Amino acid sequence: MRQSGIRLPAKPLANHFLFQSQDLDDARCVLSRLYKSHGLAVINPRRRLDVTAHFARLGQMTFSYLRYGTKVAMEPRNTECLDSFLIIQIPLRGHAEIHCGKESILSDQFVGSVVTPTLPLRMRWSDDCRQLTVRIERKRIEQHCASLLGRPLRKPIEFALAMPLDGGPCNRWLRLLRTILDDLDDPSGYPISSSMEAQLEQALMTELLLAHPNTYQSALCNSKQQLAPTYIRRVEEHIEAHAQFPLDVAALAEQEQVSVRAIYQGFQRCRGMSPGEYLKSVRLQRAHSELLAGDPRDAAVTMVATKWGFNHLGRFSNDYRRLFGELPSVTLRR
């Protein structure tokens, strides 16, 4: 008989009750605050909605236990994708049909789902479906991935939709998740300190990136990708500290007492890109952070682009959209 690899609590987050309601509008309102505005529809009008939600936070990561009590359909509104966060969904009972991008799966106790933020999403939950969900901010996991790689990301992370739950590479991730859930639900335990929260967050993200297929998994698992000579790391530090200024590779080569060719070869071998591409990635990340924090009334995309060395607005917009999945103007309006 098929067995799941790591057994999670049947009713996790028992001590973190959030709300219970049979009103569809109430459910839409509360759940939209937890995730994002989305269409929530009852499939069988003769069955009454009975939503129960439990919710807990660990640093910037959140955990939810949800059931609807009847078959429902869900689809994010507006952009039809999650945009700013990814979710991992683990059915503890029942099943769900998940459509994300070009992939579709039937998720149950043996197959969870990892929903990529930038891909369109549709879901249907069965009458008896109960799921544990983990929400991770897109910016957080992309920064963590870049930190592990030792270089900025060249494009958004995309994850495989299906996560096997019956043993295999994701077992360590599930084991860590079980430990976190037990700690969150332990009424006699000490509160988790902020430093421990950060360590658990990073560990959960690292295990997910290494174990579950994604855009950067092979690079992360390749140890050579992470080992760079000291002079390459110093050039990277210089680029990070002087990203607004033109890059003079010859001057940096003279400073590090290596050849220009050695710097180019070192970047290509260790980071998979040229020094100029590395600089552009850093500048795009800085522009993204500034647009996220900016006020549409005071800031302008052209001004931010120019500040970070992008003098051709069209090319900047194309590169920005390829990396972050949206136009700079959309980020600024958030």
Secondary structure, DSSP 8 states (H G I E B T S, - for coil): ----SS---SS--TT-EEEEES-HHHHHHHHHHHS--EEEEES-TTS---EEEEEEEETTEEEEEEE-SS-EEEEESTTSS--SEEEEEEEEES-EEEEETTEEEEEBTTEEEEE-TTS-EEEEE-TT-EEEEEEEEHHHHHHHHHHHHTS--SS---B-SEEE-SSSTTHHHHHHHHHHHHHHT-TTS----HHHHHHHHHHHHHHHHHHS-BTTHHHHH-HHHH---HHHHHHHHHHHHTTTS---HHHHHHHHTS-HHHHHHHHHHHHSS-HHHHHHHHHHHHHHHHHHH--TTT--HHHHHHHTT---HHHHHHHHHHHHSS-HHHHHT-
